[in-house]
Amino acid sequence: MKVKSLYIFFLVAYQFSFSQTEKPIKGKVLCDNFLLGKVNVINKTNKTGTVTNENGEFIIEAKANDSLVFYAKEYHLLKLKLTSAQVDQNNLIIRMLKKPEELEEVLITTVDPIKWTKDTVWEREKRLEAKLEMEAKKAKTGVYDGTIENGMDFMLIGKMLGLFGKGKDGKKETTPKVEFAVLAKNTFDKKFYVETLKIKPDQIDLFLQFCASDPKSKTLIEDHNILSMMDFLMAKNKEFKKLGI
């Protein structure tokens, strides 16, 4: 009798320890039987994340009792706490609900159009960038006022994007593609993310991965503008905070 009880004890202990071990969890995300691509899948427990492919499929490291969050801009946020049965089955089917379309109020007024020439727009952007760079190089006062410490190397970022620099033959140098996270980290220092956006240091990479899943990030890589980048990061930060990570 004692031997049998001991055997049952070890069996239960083994199953418990196994359920507490992370493993790749597979799944699909759907809405009304349509597979959803580019859905953010985040494990709140171990602070990792991924994005569904074009077939709505994803794989994420998780274990029983981990909390998963599924987020897409036009769909309701969905949270799921994994059970041991779901981990063993390893085939999650996630069904999201689409948000109702909201009609925005439109106010029509008569305004004289402002015409910008190509050169004027370019000069305006350069003046704004130069002003931000000068502000960043001011002497430190000990109080963070939202400016970017130590300034930014615009030539370096420009070369990374293939905007500046020509080869010996006079042609523009070809450069490898830059990932959004690399560009964002080179544009703004750690203090911007921690003190301005209020993001925890260990969540900065996860936040930038979250931003990179938005198609707009590719536009910012191709046509870099510091003010557009800042507006984009602040807008995505509000969405990221709603995940409650």
Beta strands, then each sheet from edge to edge (+ up, - down):
strand 1: 23-31
strand 2: 34-35
strand 3: 40-43
strand 4: 48-51
strand 5: 57-62
strand 6: 67-71
strand 7: 78-81
strand 8: 92-95
sheet 1: 2+ 1- 5+
sheet 2: 2+ 1- 8-
sheet 3: 4+ 3- 6+ 7-
end
